[in-house]
Amino acid sequence: MSINSMKILLASATAITGMAVGTGMSFAQEITYMCSSDGTECATAREIFDRFEEENPGVTVKIDEVPYKAILESLPVQLAAGDAPDMAKLTDLGGLAQYYLDLTPYVDADYWEKSFGGTLDWYRKGPDDNGIYGLHSQLTITGAYINKTLFEQAEVEVPGPDATWDDWAAATKEVAEKTETQFPMAMDRSGHRIAGPAISAGAKLFNEDGTGMLVDEGFTNYVKKFVEWHNDGTMARDVWAGTGGSSYQAADKEFINGQLVYYYSGSWQVAKLDEQIGDAFDWEVVGTPCGEGGCSGMPGGAGIVGFASTEHPELVAKAIDYLAQEENYAEMTAKTKNIPAHAAVAQKGVEYPDTSPAAAEALNAWAAQVSKISPIAYAYQGYKNNRAMFNISVERITQAIVGELTVDEAMERAKEDLKKALSEVQ
């Protein structure tokens, strides 16, 4: 081929590329979204991303739906190995912050600050970081559900809003005995889940300088009760004692199957309970029992982030920003039956479609619990080393439950674990 012919071909190719850009044509691009679902989160994201794809020809958002355990245990390994998806829905907001894509260059920062200002700090690396990294898609709060039908059958009065853990333990044990129900109480095996009750019992979790402390008198006192309840049959033992390490274990199946009087979990369970319990029995939200530290659950939830390792940072940011727009966010909140973190959506209120009276009442009850959240709980949720503290809590408390260690020995080990973990981070 002559030099002149090559020049003509190159010129033609340049012209075609220019036409593609000028006419809005785009080349095929695919990004992967790793998602776990408590109810309809992944399916709802699929519906919204279908519209996103229609508005952006050539773009594909592939949803990789995985179990929640994969998000907790496998995703961090993938990130460390440089083999991560483009974006993901996760709950370890601060712990994985080093891997996040900063969306700031690609989005309207003023809109994001105005809409999500209350949760943006949870995704940042520290007080000097002003980047925008995550869309808080599910604002959650931990607390309890009861099988109200069992209380009615047992003719036991439901404890009031100021009831303590001791009050609930006594009441649920009486209900279980009178109705021959297998388990009085259960709590998800999670360091996040046990944190609210510990704070309510007086745990401070932090030193005066803001570093993690975890174990103090309030924390230890609650753990002693918690272990005792597992040993005397008040708590469903296998939820915590049946799993090793720091693995997560829920007790939703036991509650849904009517085997459990009182289930301590959180607001994200509403959609699943609404769908799977149906009219089998009446259930309701009762929040977190009270103590000298208040009646606080733990705030939290899930957020959608992009990862800096993506080959398509602008597209990832655009996809997340699409979910963040008020109309799309309101749809996502309504269909997934969650509490909104978007200020304007929360102010206007959410109409939940196809929601039973029990679910609608539950969602309103959870919203009412938000005002009871302790400042310590907010700080703990945003603390960059909270994952280490959560894992230590689960591992050492489980050892006390199964009898490998006494509670005092487990708490001493927990102190040593945290000291070592913080030293390694520094």
Disulfide bonds with the S-S distance in Angstrom:
Cys35-Cys42 2.12
Cys290-Cys295 1.98
